[in-house]
Amino acid sequence: MNAFGINDRAFAGRFASDYLLNSPLKKALFPNVPEVLKYLQGKYTLHIITNGFDEVQKVKMEANDLNMYFTTITTSEEAQAKKPNKIIFELALKKANAKAEESLMVGDDIDVDVLGARNMGMDQVYCNYDKIAHNSDITFEIFQFSDLEKIL
């Protein structure tokens, strides 16, 4: 908080607590997410790997009516490791009873999602919503979530 000129530990604690309680309730899905997930769910088994906390992710999933689409959710809290660390990917694959070479990681962060998956031998889809220029070697790149239907 010192970066903002505030030196109040009690305020910082209240702010952090309020953030953890309220931020997961925000509905912030990209356009067409439920429709695309419904399409994908009919063809694939879907899983989530997230660097979030267990309780926060649970609330986010419920607030956005996403639970029905996913078979497992693997959090960094559960894995005790964050993406791109192999440990979280290994746990997610184990929970999904899946092999890396038969899986596809869809994510919006090259360093965390794409490179983490590639290091596991997993194909990747980079959701480049902001059309950020890069030189990364990516299996697939999309610019809107609905483009997943064209790939899959």
N, C-alpha and C positions, 0 to 999 in steps of 0.2 A: 504494500500500500504506500510505502515511502515514495515510489515513483510518481504518485499522484499528490504528494505533499500531505498525506494523511498518516499520522502515527498513532492509531487508535486500535489496539488489538481486539477490544470488545466489538467495535464496529466491523472489523475485518471478519471476525467470527460469525456475526449476524449476517453479513453480506454473503459469505461462503455458504452458510446454511440456507439462506433464502434462495440463492442461486441453485443449489442442489435440489431444493423442493420445487421450485417453479420452472426452471429451464426444461425439464423433461416433459412438462405439460404443453409446451408450445408445439403447435402443429406446423411443421416446416418441411413437408414433403416436396420433392421436385414434381413438376407436372407429370401426370399419367402414371405415377408409381403404382397405385392399386391395380389399375388395368393391366399393366405390364407384369406385375407379380402374379396376378390371376392367370395370365397367359403362360408364364413360365412354370407356375405351380402345376399346371396340367401336363407338363412335359418333363420336369426335373424335380429333384428333391432340393429344397432351398435351405441354406444355413447362413448364419451371420457370425462374422468375426469382428469384434469391436474393441477399441481401446478404452471403452467406457467402464463405469462401475456397474456391478450386478443390479443393484436396486434402481439406479438411474435408467439403465437400459430397459428394465422391466416396465417402468412407468412410461417411458417413451413409446415402447411397443404397444402398450395398452392404449395410450392417448391417441395414437395414430391408427388404431385398428389393424396392426400388422401381424399379430401373433398367429393368425390363421394360415399365414403363408410359409412360415419357417418351422423346420423340424427341430433345429438346435440353435442355441445362441451361445457363443463362446466369448467371454469377456477377458480383458487383460487382468482384471482382478482375480478371476477364477484361475487363469493360467499363470499368474504371477510373472507375466512378461507382456510387453506391448509389441504390436506390429511395428516394425518388420521382423522382430525376433522369431526364429524358427519355432520356439517353444509354443507360442500361441497357435501357430498354424498346425503343428503336430497334434496338439490337443484337439483342435477343431476337426481335423481329419479323423482322429480316433473316435471322437463322439459321433461323427457322421458315418463312420464305418466306410470311409472313402479313401481313394488313393489320389495322390497329388496329380499324377498324369491323367487322371480321369475327371479332374475337377477344374473349375473356372472361377477365378476371383474377379469380382466386379467391385471397383473402388474409384474414389475421386482424388486419391493422393498418390502421386508417382512414387515418392520415397517410402511411404508406409505400406500401401496396398499392393501396388504393382511390383515394386522391387522385392518386397517380402514374398509375394507369391512366386515370382520368377526364381528366386533363390531356393524355393521348395520344389522347383520343376513343374509348377502349375501354370497353365495358360492364364492370361489376364485380360480384362477389359478396363481400359482407363476411361472413366466418365469425365471428359474434359469440358465441363460446362462453360468455362470461361475462355475456351479456345487458347490456352496458354501454349506458347511455342516451347518445344523441348526437343531433345535429341535421343530420347530413351527408346530402347527396343521393346515394343509392346505388341502383344499378340493382336489385340483389337483396340480401336479407339473410337469412342462415340462422343457426340456433342449434346445429345439429349437422351434421357432415359429410355424413351420409346424406341430408340435405335437398336436396343437389345433384341427386339423382335426380328429385325432384319438379319442379325448375326445368328440367332438361335431359332 
